[in-house]
Amino acid sequence: MTTSATSRINDTRQPGAPLGEGSSRRISRGMAHIAGLDGLRALAIVAVLVFHLNASWLPGGFLGVDVFFVVSGFLITSLLVHEKRRTGRIAFSQFWLRRARRLVPALVLCVVTSVLIARLVSGDLLVSIGRQILGALTFSTNWVEITAGSSYFDQTAPQLFMNFWSLAVEEQFYLVWPFVTLGLLAVASSRLRVASALAIGAGSSVLMALLFDPAGDSTRVYYGTDTHLMGLMIGAAIAFAWASPTMSLRIAPSQWGLAGRAAVPLAAVVLLALMFRLDESNPFTFRGGILLACLATGVLVLGLLDRPPGRPTAWRSFASSPVAVWIGQRSYSLYLWHWPVILIIAIDHPAAPGTIDHLLTRLWCVVVTLALADLTYRFVETPFRRDGFTAVGSRVLVTVGRCSRRVRQVVAATVAVTAMLTIVVLVTAPDQSQTALLLEQNEAGAAAGSLGSPAPGSGTALGTVSPLLPAVSPASPWALRSGSSSSPASGASAAPSAPTAPAPGKNVDAADAKASFTMPAGTDIDAYGDSIMVGSLGALRYYFDGIRIDAKSNRRWSDGLAQVKARADGNRRAVVLAFGTNWGVDADQTRATLDALGPDRMVVLVNIMGPMARVDKDNDTLAAIAAERPNVEVADWAAAVRAHPDQLQSDRIHPSLTGAHLFAKTVRQAFADLSEQHTGQKVTLKNLPIP
């Protein structure tokens, strides 16, 4: 995320002059505004905002951060080069003080406000908040979270300040790069400076590609300063070249002939295509995709620097438009506020993607973010950046001092209470989210062969009832009552229960199970899954008494294949497979798992739901695979959750207590549909009350 340092660079050429002209005069005449850089920031923040609102709308919107990196690398390096040429030195302390004035006041306001509001909404938002605040205030979020083993792509607790990782990367760049720049200016030619910056960027890209593990979590290579320097270095290389009287002319697209006229539009197309096509599950993202986005952004920057005679290009006109400039000027505050606002509103008013309610809540997130960003820009960012800490502090003290005694008391009390409440919130913040606690308890219960008793105080994300359920036989007179046979996924409120099934309690082997597609009882079913199934263990055992479950967090389809093969012919005649939340749906692994089970078993594939860009693509893959095989049916968990978004935990992925029941009902409806397709007999499902 760019700090939007300043858009004033050495550009004093006469209108229409080539880029390299007047270079010797630029230094003495000071800094002139580069029209369009605010517009480029606007493009970046809009991409990030859309991605975080709903990743499926712009799967590669996270590349907006890399656009910020390129702009920031260019601006900061240009400022350092200009200062060195103007004064003969770089005043490091003043440089860092300007960075602090630019960054810290708005950040502190965002942190304190977000923490206090989050406490009123959900304790899950405050898990590890002390660590998050430490990372935010020391600009070390990326390494703090890497050390803690956090995942940017797979979380059981929403991180209130997850987006601050990029601020940390930039601030670490600000700490080190001035020394490197000073050294390069002292001993290196313009060509060597450019080559050095590009070499560092290339090394960072190679390191990202080498350390990236397609079978593991990508947080380390995404968060790491060492593996994510390419954008900053491309921006720095452009700054070094632009400061050179000879090289500045060569990097102007207008001097490249026909290729130059196509370069900027092509770069825009490439960047937008990457934003629409890449996602965090695509290996190319980390093996060239991010670098390509940075290179495209670099060309867009060159298009803004180039001022050939004639009318402005379409790109410069767009980037200099009033709306783009307005958004770009507020890009830092927009970046600070947007993620906490999205999390808080999502928990306060849950809505599933694909619904009108979801669209409306996302629009509300945009309105709130814009309002907070504008206020922060006007009353915090601008005064501190323009006047400094001392002047702003003195002005505030003078203003308060002129007020009545009553007003001064109210102000002092407000500050004291805010500080005290913030400390209390930090001290009392939970160590684990309810989702993590649920998964931990259920995994322990599964390993022990029973769920056991819930821990005191555990419950759903809303803190209403315990998420852990005792195993209750569906045959119990207490459990059964007549009711509708409607599909829960279609929004029916009735909970279906098991129909009459053959000889419950008997373990049917593979030979006896051939062509047997009657509705299975719990003792006929094996279930394999990831953390979604772990979170639904109690409900599955409640609806399918005797079901055999093999589930563990962070599993993927390759793990499911291994478990199915390990059990081999010991698999029961009906099988539930619930994978894909982690690392997506691998079509080859899915088909291999179904091949291992064979065509004579009833198989239910549970599709996925969550704030991941790949959800619809993964679910389409599962639907296509199921359509190929008559013994396979999809349990439409995604559709069920869209109708009941309040039945998810705060991470918007795992089911709550009632959501676990919805999960089990959706699986059971899929078995009923599969049975009816093969036997031609209607399966009557009964309701089970939620204990």
C-alpha angles and dihedrals in degrees: 000000000000119000088216087229097183135310093222112113135157100285112134099140119134114258109282096016117137116260096257100049120107093013093144091053095047094074097056095043095061132228124332128194119261106216113221104032090099087053091053089052088051090056089050098049093044090054092050092045094050091047092052093044091056121344092206090064092062110004094186096041089117085077086078086082089061090051087056090049093055093048092046094048090051096047098044094046091047091051092050093048091048093049092049093051094044100045104016092241144052115245099215096185092052091046092053092043090055090050090051092049089051098046115023107059095053091042094052091048091051094047097049095043094046094048094052094046093044090055089060092051108041138342089219089073090063100053108134089356092148090060091046093051091047089054092045097050094044094041091236100112094126096056094036090057094042090053091048091053094242121162125222090197105038118039135162090190125044110239111223094207101030091128092062090082090089092050087056092052091051095046091050087051089052091052097052107025098069089062092048091047092050090051093048092048090051101049111011134078121234091261092051092049091053092044092049093053092047091047091054090049092048091049091052091050092050091048091051091051093047096046094044112107114197089200094050142050117295098208095104095056093039097048099035116109089210093053098041105050098103096097095047091048095048088052091048092050090053090050092051091048094046091052090057116088091215102037095044091068092050095053094052109109090214088066094055097076118219092350090056093055090054097039100081097043089046091050090052091050092048093049093048092045091053090049091053098041109034125077137170092267094057112096090209088067090070097030101059106323097095091043091051090051090052092050091050089050090050090057090050089053090051088051089058094047094049112088108179120174117277135040119344115264121255089253094054091045092052094045091049096047116123095245093049092047092048092052094042094052089055095041095111094053091042089054093048096050106033100076098046089046092051093049096046095047092043091056095039092049111019116201129170121235114260095039132105089237090057091051091050094049090049091052088051089052089055093049094049092045093050092049094049092044093051093049091047092048094049101041105026114019099042099044094047094043093047102038107019134229097294097049095045092046092050092048092051092049092048092048093049091043091058091055125092121275090253092055092048090052092050091049093048092046092049092052092046094047092047091052092047094048091049091053092047091050091051093048094047098041113127122251094216135031119239088249093056091045092051093049092046093051094044093049090050090048092048091051090051092047095246138059097238124194125327118251116254112271095013118134146123123315087271092053095235109122140357115278092212118089132195117239105264122183113239087219090066114115087227092055102047128073130154119258149130124326093211119139112260090215090063091059102266112154095210115098112226119224133195122293124217107299134182117279103325112216095040117113106223114211125214096265095051091044096063112126089355106135100153114132105286125232121221091266089059094056136087117189127199123183155127132255093308089063091042088057090050099046096112094049093046091053090046094054097034108039109202097019115154111225128194106180136145136167121265095021122146136194093277088059090051091052091051093050094047092049092047091057091042112163090003090078113114124241094264125046135187118205118191113173136126104079087102116054094346134259116319105203094201093049091046093052091045090054091051090047089054090053093047131214098286098069125082107241128190119195113201112212123217140252131190145104093289123124092226098058098102093042092049092048091049088053092052091047092050092049092048090050089059094059126053093205094058129082131178119233101215099221090156093059092044092054093046087061092046109029091159088070093074128090122248092274089065090231112071124063123250121220094284089038090058088056089049089052092052093045091051091052091048092050089053091054089049092051091048092049093050091050092056103034100032088224122125113244111218112209124199131207125258119199118231105246 
